[in-house]
Every structure is written in structure tokens, then in C-alpha cells.
Amino acid sequence: MRARYLLPAIAAVAALTLTGCVDNSAPAESGGESSAPAIAPDDAAVALLPADIADSGTLIIGTDAAYPPNEYKNEAGEPIGWGIELAEGIAAKLGLQPEFQIAKFDNIIPSVTGGKVDIGESSFTDNIEREKQVDFVNYYTAGIQWASAKGKDVDPNNACGLKVAVQAGTTEDADEVPAKSDACVAAGKPPIEKLKFDTQDAASNAVVLGQADAMSADSPVTLYAIAQTEDKLQLAGETFDVAPYGIVVAKDSELTKAVQAALQSMVDDGSYQAILDEWGVADGGIDEITINAAANG
């Protein structure tokens, strides 16, 4: 979910959802119940909180819950996912109650800069352009991973003329697939036909149903889609363009250091690793929580 906006494609999404090809109602392994240890406040992290947030007793978190398994909704419409659990852990470490505000992805950074939410947690890739607006507390590394239908081999580096499904507004939609398509045209080959869908479920289903040759998404999302489709999908190529995910915080806010300390405390006490293990996404875990890795890396 690198740079996402929503596209009205309700009819197409509804038709795909009715097929039941992808069921993102619960983690592939855990069944939706967290087995992570209880998370206690960290006094050092709490001491770093801005006074107004500490006094409020609440951490307001903006998220676009449409990117399983990172952030999505359960049957009751509540946000769940490993990113959501990490955000809940941050709040717990800071001695605050989490309050999630579900919003369009494009609205989250403006909500942080405008003071409507305290942080944004929605699989944001930390990049130089975004760091001009906000700060990032980096907590994970993810790359781009393609998948194709089982038994159909697709090479992401040789996909000219193929149909590739993406979730609207992701880096895969805005940058990665268009760049590959442009390279095809420059080489005198047919362009890639990019199929944009409102949700990741719909993009995954398009491949299962044969409407697309492949899909492109962030690596944990693709791996989860493969698991949830019960082997109707397979990996296509290797993971590439690995980059950090970051929690969005207002530029130069005291809250940035508090969030960093809270996440580092989760790494140190094992609760961070437990959440990643529970959701099967431990490969992207990190040992040191950093700030603005795009600029400082």
C-alpha cells in the first residue's frame, strides 16, 4: 500500500467477491485470535510523549483497512491485521488506548499533518518525497512480489503484452508496472495491460479467475494471497525493490521519538516478533527501529 487512492469499481469487486476465491476474514495460521503476549507500558517511552497526547489517554491512528494481511476489516468491520496489532502495541507501550480512524489512504498523511490523527499506520513505504511532509518510524522491510495462477509461469521482467492486476494507488499501480510497460514499448514490444482494482482481494481474484495473467503487490500481501487462495496462485519471480515501511508522524513532532521507543521496546521484549510470527510475515522483521530510513539509509 505504497501510495494508494480508491477507484470506484464496486460492481467489478462485488462480482469477484461473490466467487469466494479469496477469504481474508482471518489470518491464514491464527484464525484471527492474537496469541501475542500482553504488552505493558514502557516508562521510558511514556516519558517521551507530548503532553497533550499523554493527557488525552488516547492514540488516534489513521489506517486504510483494505490491504490484508497488513490492515483489513473483520466481519464486524473492525480493523485487524499484523500492522493493526503493531499499532495497538505502540499504544499499549505508551500507556494509551488505541483509537482507529479508517480513511482513504490518500487522506492519512494530510490527517497527520493537519492534527486529525496522531499517527498513520497503513503499510506506508518510507520514501524521500514523503519525508518532505512527515517523519517515518521504520518498523519493517517489504519488497514487490508478483504471483500468477498455479501452473502458469510469468516472468515480471518479461511481461510485455500480459494483463497484470494491481490494487489502485499502490506503488505497483503508480510506478512499478507502468515503468515495466514503458520499457516494453521502448523495446518495440506490446505494453503491459494494467488492471486496477479497488481492493487487494479483487486483484488477487482476477488472477484466480483468469482475468489477469499475474498480480503485483507488496511481498507480505502476495504471500498471504497465495495462502488464502489454497494454492490457486504461485510466486512469479523473486522479491525486488525492498524498502522500509514506516509509521507516519507529524514532521519534527516529539511523538516520533516516543513511537520509536515504543516499537523498540516491543522488539526487545519479543512482542514485536510474536506478532510477525503469528501472521507469518517474520521475514521482513527488523532488529533496530529507525527514523526516516529513506533519507538516512
ABEGO torsion letter per residue (X at the ends): XABBBBBBAAAAAAAAAAAGABBAABBAAAGGBBABBBBBBBAAAAAABBAAAAAAGBBBBBBBBABOAABBBBAAGBBBEAAAAAAAAAAAAAGBBBBBBBBBAAAAAAAAAAGABABBBAGBBBBAAAAAABBBBBABBBBBBBBBBBGBBBBAABABGBBBBBBBGBAAAAAAAAAAAAAAAAAGBBBBBBBBBABAAAAAAAAAAGABABBBBBAAAAAAAAAAAGGABBBBEBBBGBBBBBBBBBBGBAAAAAAAAAAAAAAAAGAAAAAAAAAGAAAABBABBBBGAAAAX
